[in-house]
Amino acid sequence: MIVSFTGAQSTGKTTLLNRLVEKNPNVTFVEEVTRRVKRLYDVPINEDGGDVTQFLIMADHVQNLFSKDKSDLTVFDRCAVDGVVYTRWLQLQGMVSAEVYSACCKIYDAIIDQYDVIFYTDPADVKLVDDGERSVNVDFRNDIIKLFNDKLEGLDNVVVLSGSVEERLNIVKKTVEGLGKDIII
């Protein structure tokens, strides 16, 4: 089973994942794609990204899904939804070409059904915090949140996580257990 966390920057994804990683050694956890792409290829991310960055990010999402190095339960920190949302924002700013955005949408369409559950972290409960890598531009974050809300509408495998960290973790546990898998919170 493949589950992923998705959402705008600074909405609690990493906090939840760190808690889950600590207690679930038999679960495969895949680190966040954008930061990994930045480290591996030294490309600009967030509101400074461009065609090459977004292609690398989408390619990494594909590679994550089809990697043979997965357990019975694999949890991703971000998914193709993130890739296409941020690419759309960059395309609207003129930093990504229409052709690249179209290609990213085709990749998204080809792989979105591979995710059994996509946990969307509600931004309303979490303040924007500077961690040295994520953007702290409030307008950028608000634009991204709107794009996420638009993109997630109509997907039937999305579960919204809201409330405290404990409340969010309980939703994750209940959802995963409802699909026949165990996860310790």
HELIX and SHEET records of a PDB file:
HELIX    1   1 LYS A   13  LYS A   23  1                                  11    
HELIX    2   2 VAL A   33  TYR A   41  1                                   9    
HELIX    3   3 ASN A   46  ASP A   48  5                                   3    
HELIX    4   4 ASP A   51  PHE A   66  1                                  16    
HELIX    5   5 ALA A   80  LEU A   92  1                                  13    
HELIX    6   6 ALA A   98  ILE A  111  1                                  14    
HELIX    7   7 ILE A  112  GLN A  114  5                                   3    
HELIX    8   8 PRO A  123  ASP A  125  5                                   3    
HELIX    9   9 VAL A  138  LEU A  152  1                                  15    
HELIX   10  10 VAL A  165  GLY A  178  1                                  14    
SHEET    1   A 5 THR A  28  VAL A  30  0                                        
SHEET    2   A 5 THR A  74  ASP A  77  1                                        
SHEET    3   A 5 ILE A   2  THR A   6  1                                        
SHEET    4   A 5 VAL A 117  THR A 121  1                                        
SHEET    5   A 5 VAL A 158  LEU A 161  1                                        
END                                                                             
